Amino acid sequence: MSMSDPIADMLTRIRNAARVNREYVNVRASNICEGIASVLKKEGYVQDFDRIDDGKQGILRITLKYDREGQPIISEIARTSKPGCRVYSPVDKLPHVMAGMGIVIVSTSKGVMSDRNCREANVGGEILCTVS
């Protein structure tokens, strides 16, 4: 069965796994999903991720992160740009999530970046999701 939106599937799997306090979550591997996982790791929302070769497409195993009380670091993760309605933004109009406490993940011509890195590199792009 083909999947029309692998990013939404990845975000839903992360959201569901965090709600039930799973240690890790497996996601179908793709370059865009690996870029999102890389941004989540750099920004401190997940501990780590590994690409596992299964002989087909591959699997990303994302290790989730929790605070001292056992609450997930990712409290909310939402898809912004969808296959039916893409959302693009120039660098000066990138949204601020929770007054800068959260991040926006953006697909740019220089790769997948957080909104902070986009402002530093002065590039805009497609807003993939918001994380808080």
GROMACS elastic network, one bead per residue, 0.5 to 0.9 nm:
[ bonds ]
;  ai    aj funct       b0    kb
    3     6     6  0.62445   500
    3     9     6  0.84213   500
    4    83     6  0.79670   500
    5     8     6  0.55755   500
    5     9     6  0.64916   500
    5    10     6  0.88724   500
    5    82     6  0.79173   500
    5    83     6  0.70123   500
    6    10     6  0.61196   500
    6    11     6  0.86755   500
    6    27     6  0.88375   500
    6    28     6  0.76287   500
    6    29     6  0.88662   500
    6    30     6  0.81619   500
    6    32     6  0.87938   500
    6    33     6  0.75783   500
    7    10     6  0.50609   500
    7    11     6  0.62185   500
    7    12     6  0.85566   500
    7    32     6  0.76449   500
    7    33     6  0.63060   500
    7    36     6  0.86467   500
    7    79     6  0.79099   500
    7   128     6  0.81762   500
    7   129     6  0.89695   500
    8    11     6  0.51443   500
    8    12     6  0.60412   500
    8    13     6  0.85349   500
    8    78     6  0.84078   500
    8    79     6  0.63326   500
    8    82     6  0.82272   500
    9    12     6  0.51731   500
    9    13     6  0.61608   500
    9    14     6  0.86725   500
    9    27     6  0.80056   500
    9    28     6  0.87873   500
   10    13     6  0.51941   500
   10    14     6  0.62534   500
   10    15     6  0.86198   500
   10    26     6  0.86488   500
   10    27     6  0.59010   500
   10    28     6  0.76861   500
   10    33     6  0.72188   500
   11    14     6  0.51263   500
   11    15     6  0.60650   500
   11    16     6  0.85703   500
   11    77     6  0.67192   500
   11    78     6  0.71931   500
   11    79     6  0.73913   500
   11   129     6  0.86774   500
   12    15     6  0.50278   500
   12    16     6  0.60374   500
   12    17     6  0.84408   500
   12    77     6  0.83249   500
   12    78     6  0.85114   500
   13    16     6  0.52064   500
   13    17     6  0.59915   500
   13    18     6  0.84858   500
   13    25     6  0.69225   500
   13    26     6  0.79411   500
   13    27     6  0.73644   500
   14    17     6  0.51867   500
   14    18     6  0.60714   500
   14    19     6  0.86186   500
   14    24     6  0.86138   500
   14    25     6  0.65100   500
   14    26     6  0.87371   500
   14    27     6  0.86448   500
   14    62     6  0.82849   500
   14    64     6  0.80797   500
   14    74     6  0.87983   500
   14    77     6  0.83807   500
   15    18     6  0.53032   500
   15    19     6  0.63259   500
   15    74     6  0.78394   500
   15    75     6  0.82802   500
   15    76     6  0.74378   500
   15    77     6  0.67378   500
   15    78     6  0.89303   500
   16    19     6  0.51777   500
   16    20     6  0.66074   500
   16    21     6  0.87219   500
   16    22     6  0.87998   500
   17    20     6  0.54073   500
   17    21     6  0.60884   500
   17    22     6  0.51860   500
   17    23     6  0.79923   500
   17    24     6  0.74066   500
   17    25     6  0.63958   500
   17    64     6  0.83143   500
   18    22     6  0.60770   500
   18    23     6  0.83147   500
   18    24     6  0.87014   500
   18    25     6  0.88423   500
   18    64     6  0.71238   500
   18    65     6  0.85469   500
   18    66     6  0.85813   500
   18    71     6  0.84349   500
   18    72     6  0.58393   500
   18    73     6  0.85045   500
   18    74     6  0.73923   500
   18    75     6  0.83569   500
   19    22     6  0.78893   500
   19    71     6  0.87305   500
   19    72     6  0.74962   500
   19    75     6  0.88246   500
   21    24     6  0.87949   500
   21    64     6  0.85080   500
   21    66     6  0.82753   500
   21    70     6  0.78130   500
   21    71     6  0.79176   500
   21    72     6  0.72419   500
   22    25     6  0.71700   500
   22    63     6  0.86791   500
   22    64     6  0.74198   500
   23    62     6  0.86907   500
   23    63     6  0.60055   500
   23    64     6  0.58203   500
   23    65     6  0.79259   500
   24    49     6  0.89222   500
   24    61     6  0.65411   500
   24    62     6  0.53970   500
   24    64     6  0.54491   500
   24    65     6  0.88697   500
   25    60     6  0.81079   500
   25    61     6  0.56882   500
   25    62     6  0.53059   500
   25    63     6  0.65800   500
   25    64     6  0.75211   500
   26    29     6  0.89304   500
   26    59     6  0.63441   500
   26    60     6  0.56338   500
   26    62     6  0.63780   500
   26    63     6  0.89453   500
   27    33     6  0.83559   500
   27    58     6  0.87496   500
   27    59     6  0.56148   500
   27    60     6  0.50666   500
   27    61     6  0.64260   500
   27    62     6  0.77176   500
   28    33     6  0.81103   500
   28    57     6  0.70898   500
   28    58     6  0.62848   500
   28    60     6  0.60666   500
   28    61     6  0.88512   500
   29    32     6  0.84479   500
   29    33     6  0.63766   500
   29    34     6  0.67179   500
   29    51     6  0.71994   500
   29    52     6  0.84646   500
   29    57     6  0.63097   500
   29    58     6  0.51511   500
   29    60     6  0.52023   500
   29    61     6  0.89120   500
   30    33     6  0.52468   500
   30    34     6  0.60814   500
   30    35     6  0.85786   500
   30    57     6  0.76690   500
   30    58     6  0.79281   500
   30    59     6  0.84568   500
   30    60     6  0.84253   500
   31    34     6  0.50762   500
   31    35     6  0.61663   500
   31    36     6  0.87338   500
   32    36     6  0.62894   500
   32    37     6  0.86596   500
   32   107     6  0.83556   500
   32   111     6  0.87964   500
   32   112     6  0.73645   500
   33    36     6  0.50577   500
   33    37     6  0.61534   500
   33    38     6  0.85180   500
   33    60     6  0.82491   500
   34    37     6  0.50341   500
   34    38     6  0.60789   500
   34    39     6  0.87002   500
   34    49     6  0.84971   500
   34    51     6  0.82734   500
   34    60     6  0.73375   500
   35    38     6  0.50014   500
   35    39     6  0.63221   500
   35    40     6  0.86800   500
   35   107     6  0.88353   500
   35   111     6  0.75488   500
   35   112     6  0.54557   500
   35   113     6  0.78719   500
   36    39     6  0.51641   500
   36    40     6  0.62163   500
   36    41     6  0.86535   500
   36   105     6  0.71353   500
   36   106     6  0.88335   500
   36   107     6  0.89873   500
   36   112     6  0.65829   500
   36   113     6  0.79230   500
   36   114     6  0.89847   500
   36   128     6  0.88657   500
   37    40     6  0.50327   500
   37    41     6  0.61765   500
   37    42     6  0.86530   500
   37    46     6  0.79575   500
   37    48     6  0.82712   500
   37    49     6  0.68172   500
   37    60     6  0.86081   500
   37    62     6  0.74000   500
   38    41     6  0.51272   500
   38    42     6  0.61833   500
   38    43     6  0.86208   500
   38    48     6  0.84025   500
   38    49     6  0.77147   500
   38   112     6  0.85484   500
   38   113     6  0.88690   500
   39    42     6  0.50663   500
   39    43     6  0.60780   500
   39    44     6  0.85240   500
   39    45     6  0.86716   500
   39   105     6  0.74423   500
   39   112     6  0.73613   500
   39   113     6  0.62905   500
   39   114     6  0.64026   500
   40    43     6  0.52746   500
   40    44     6  0.61784   500
   40    45     6  0.51322   500
   40    46     6  0.58219   500
   40    47     6  0.86402   500
   40    48     6  0.88208   500
   40   105     6  0.86756   500
   40   114     6  0.86208   500
   40   131     6  0.87027   500
   41    44     6  0.51323   500
   41    45     6  0.58801   500
   41    46     6  0.50413   500
   41    47     6  0.61092   500
   41    48     6  0.60200   500
   41    49     6  0.77033   500
   42    45     6  0.78275   500
   42    46     6  0.83925   500
   43    46     6  0.81336   500
   43   103     6  0.82796   500
   43   114     6  0.81140   500
   44    47     6  0.69387   500
   44    65     6  0.82293   500
   44    73     6  0.84414   500
   45    64     6  0.75983   500
   45    65     6  0.64530   500
   45    66     6  0.88379   500
   45    72     6  0.88634   500
   45    73     6  0.58963   500
   45    74     6  0.60918   500
   45   131     6  0.85914   500
   45   132     6  0.87954   500
   46    49     6  0.79216   500
   46    62     6  0.72464   500
   46    63     6  0.61565   500
   46    66     6  0.84857   500
   46    73     6  0.77310   500
   46    74     6  0.81161   500
   47    62     6  0.77520   500
   47    63     6  0.54854   500
   47    64     6  0.57458   500
   47    65     6  0.53897   500
   47    66     6  0.89740   500
   48    61     6  0.83413   500
   48    62     6  0.60167   500
   48    63     6  0.52513   500
   48    64     6  0.74572   500
   48    65     6  0.86514   500
   49    60     6  0.65485   500
   49    61     6  0.54013   500
   49    63     6  0.59111   500
   49    64     6  0.88263   500
   50    59     6  0.81643   500
   50    60     6  0.56210   500
   50    61     6  0.52449   500
   50    62     6  0.66532   500
   50    63     6  0.85494   500
   51    58     6  0.68151   500
   51    59     6  0.57191   500
   51    61     6  0.64225   500
   51    62     6  0.88782   500
   52    58     6  0.57001   500
   52    59     6  0.50272   500
   52    60     6  0.61270   500
   52    61     6  0.71790   500
   53    56     6  0.73104   500
   53    57     6  0.75326   500
   53    59     6  0.64676   500
   53    60     6  0.89026   500
   54    57     6  0.70009   500
   54    58     6  0.51551   500
   54    59     6  0.69000   500
   55    58     6  0.67970   500
   56    59     6  0.89129   500
   64    72     6  0.77061   500
   64    73     6  0.81770   500
   64    74     6  0.86495   500
   65    71     6  0.87280   500
   65    72     6  0.61785   500
   65    73     6  0.58728   500
   65    74     6  0.79527   500
   66    69     6  0.77694   500
   66    70     6  0.53870   500
   66    71     6  0.53701   500
   66    73     6  0.52577   500
   66    74     6  0.83058   500
   67    70     6  0.52865   500
   67    71     6  0.54862   500
   67    72     6  0.63571   500
   67    73     6  0.63433   500
   68    71     6  0.74246   500
   69    72     6  0.89572   500
   71    74     6  0.86720   500
   71    75     6  0.84429   500
   72    75     6  0.63598   500
   73   132     6  0.82255   500
   74    77     6  0.68566   500
   74   131     6  0.69188   500
   74   132     6  0.59720   500
   75   131     6  0.78293   500
   75   132     6  0.57871   500
   76   130     6  0.79929   500
   76   131     6  0.58185   500
   76   132     6  0.52006   500
   77   129     6  0.70289   500
   77   130     6  0.57582   500
   77   132     6  0.64714   500
   78   128     6  0.87642   500
   78   129     6  0.54688   500
   78   130     6  0.54540   500
   78   131     6  0.66843   500
   79    82     6  0.70705   500
   79   127     6  0.86322   500
   79   128     6  0.61172   500
   79   130     6  0.66789   500
   80    85     6  0.89574   500
   80    86     6  0.81066   500
   80    87     6  0.70141   500
   80   127     6  0.63025   500
   80   128     6  0.55126   500
   80   130     6  0.69810   500
   81    84     6  0.83151   500
   81    85     6  0.62085   500
   81    88     6  0.79169   500
   81   126     6  0.70567   500
   81   127     6  0.58426   500
   81   128     6  0.51838   500
   81   129     6  0.69535   500
   82    85     6  0.51098   500
   82    86     6  0.54423   500
   82    87     6  0.76757   500
   82   128     6  0.78976   500
   83    86     6  0.62338   500
   86   126     6  0.71497   500
   86   127     6  0.81036   500
   86   128     6  0.87272   500
   87   125     6  0.85174   500
   87   126     6  0.57204   500
   87   127     6  0.58352   500
   87   128     6  0.79256   500
   88   106     6  0.89028   500
   88   124     6  0.76690   500
   88   125     6  0.54380   500
   88   127     6  0.58652   500
   89    92     6  0.80506   500
   89    93     6  0.60521   500
   89    94     6  0.59490   500
   89    95     6  0.87247   500
   89   124     6  0.57284   500
   89   125     6  0.56104   500
   89   126     6  0.63844   500
   89   127     6  0.69159   500
   90    93     6  0.55368   500
   90    94     6  0.65416   500
   90   122     6  0.89034   500
   90   123     6  0.70268   500
   90   125     6  0.64202   500
   90   126     6  0.88999   500
   91    94     6  0.55291   500
   91   115     6  0.82921   500
   91   118     6  0.66487   500
   91   119     6  0.60633   500
   91   122     6  0.60693   500
   91   123     6  0.54188   500
   91   125     6  0.76665   500
   92    95     6  0.88297   500
   92   119     6  0.76804   500
   92   122     6  0.83915   500
   92   123     6  0.89279   500
   92   124     6  0.79543   500
   93   124     6  0.85355   500
   94   104     6  0.80186   500
   94   115     6  0.69245   500
   94   118     6  0.88119   500
   94   119     6  0.85111   500
   94   124     6  0.75916   500
   94   127     6  0.82992   500
   95   103     6  0.89128   500
   95   104     6  0.73432   500
   95   115     6  0.81650   500
   96    99     6  0.54678   500
   96   100     6  0.53102   500
   96   101     6  0.81732   500
   96   102     6  0.75041   500
   96   103     6  0.73179   500
   96   104     6  0.75284   500
   96   115     6  0.82411   500
   97   100     6  0.54377   500
   97   101     6  0.63620   500
   97   103     6  0.58761   500
   97   104     6  0.69193   500
   97   130     6  0.71041   500
   97   131     6  0.76615   500
   97   132     6  0.71218   500
   98   101     6  0.51739   500
   98   102     6  0.56446   500
   98   103     6  0.84575   500
   98   132     6  0.72863   500
   99   102     6  0.75278   500
  100   103     6  0.70196   500
  101   132     6  0.69591   500
  102   130     6  0.73588   500
  102   131     6  0.55785   500
  103   114     6  0.63160   500
  103   115     6  0.62749   500
  103   116     6  0.77623   500
  103   129     6  0.85780   500
  103   130     6  0.58381   500
  103   131     6  0.52915   500
  103   132     6  0.65243   500
  104   113     6  0.84382   500
  104   114     6  0.56601   500
  104   115     6  0.52101   500
  104   116     6  0.83386   500
  104   127     6  0.69711   500
  104   128     6  0.75662   500
  104   129     6  0.59297   500
  104   131     6  0.63145   500
  104   132     6  0.88818   500
  105   112     6  0.69887   500
  105   113     6  0.58064   500
  105   115     6  0.62044   500
  105   126     6  0.86568   500
  105   127     6  0.61828   500
  105   128     6  0.56175   500
  105   129     6  0.54159   500
  105   130     6  0.61916   500
  105   131     6  0.77920   500
  106   111     6  0.83713   500
  106   112     6  0.56974   500
  106   113     6  0.53479   500
  106   114     6  0.59590   500
  106   115     6  0.65699   500
  106   118     6  0.77648   500
  106   124     6  0.75692   500
  106   125     6  0.60011   500
  106   126     6  0.55151   500
  106   128     6  0.54583   500
  106   129     6  0.73790   500
  107   110     6  0.80003   500
  107   111     6  0.59225   500
  107   113     6  0.63889   500
  107   114     6  0.87187   500
  107   124     6  0.81588   500
  107   125     6  0.55433   500
  107   126     6  0.51389   500
  107   127     6  0.64766   500
  107   128     6  0.66162   500
  108   111     6  0.51297   500
  108   112     6  0.58980   500
  108   113     6  0.71002   500
  108   118     6  0.81100   500
  108   123     6  0.68514   500
  108   124     6  0.61854   500
  108   126     6  0.66462   500
  108   127     6  0.88830   500
  109   112     6  0.82498   500
  109   123     6  0.78726   500
  109   124     6  0.83619   500
  109   125     6  0.73216   500
  110   113     6  0.81057   500
  110   121     6  0.89784   500
  110   123     6  0.81370   500
  113   116     6  0.80129   500
  113   117     6  0.60217   500
  113   118     6  0.63381   500
  114   117     6  0.53629   500
  114   118     6  0.63009   500
  114   119     6  0.88278   500
  115   119     6  0.62460   500
  115   120     6  0.87002   500
  115   124     6  0.86882   500
  116   119     6  0.52543   500
  116   120     6  0.64132   500
  116   121     6  0.87586   500
  117   120     6  0.50070   500
  117   121     6  0.60758   500
  117   122     6  0.82337   500
  117   123     6  0.87153   500
  118   121     6  0.50986   500
  118   122     6  0.56058   500
  118   123     6  0.52291   500
  118   124     6  0.64209   500
  118   125     6  0.87223   500
  119   123     6  0.66490   500
  119   124     6  0.80720   500
  120   123     6  0.81168   500
  124   127     6  0.86466   500
  127   130     6  0.81156   500
